[in-house]
Amino acid sequence: MACFVLQITGLIFGGIGMIGTLAATIMPQWRVSAYIGVNIVVFETIWEGLWMDCISQLGIRLQCKFYDSLLALPPPLEAFRALMCTAVVLSIISFLMAIVGVKYTHRTREDSQGISIFLLAAGVAFLLTGILVLIPVSWTAGSIIHDFYDPEVPMPLKRELGSALYVGWVSTALLIAAGAMYC
């Protein structure tokens, strides 16, 4: 019974982590404009994400623009896109593997070895997905913090941590917890 509760808890954590990974990938709030210095423009907020830039004016009007050229993107952004897309696909695959493993764990007793290997594979996939999400999220946060305290970066170009980074960190924690439960 305790094993079944652990499997269901891992499935819930993995499902929420999967949804969070997808949300963090899509959200444009990876970098958010910082309001510092003497010239504060508070009616306009700039968001920078993996796929688009957005400008919010007074929280009423939102204008988003997808990046024009794939070749004009900086190499880290291209790598972060690839890592996050891989993480989304891997999280879906691992979640489906976990569903099948949990479903057939209690139905069949004769092939418990095959089912336990299936659950172990789901656990390893969840752990790998958590690492894939952690890399771009933490790298972006480190870059934002470095640029924020760099005196050579002009004030209008300084950014703060966006909500997509926090969603990514929570998703990472849930995916790693789910992977640890299945392993």
Buried (B, 14 or more C-beta within 10 A) or exposed (E): EEEEEEBEEBBEBBBBBBBBBBBBBBBBBBBBBBEEEEEEEEEEBBBBBBBBBBBBEEEEEEEEEEBEEEEEBEEEBEBBBEBBEBBBEBBBBBBEBBBBBBEBBEEEEEEEEEBEEBBBBBBBBBBBBBBBBBBBBBBBBEEBEEBBEEEEEEEEEBBBBBBBBBBBBBBBBBBBBBBBBBB
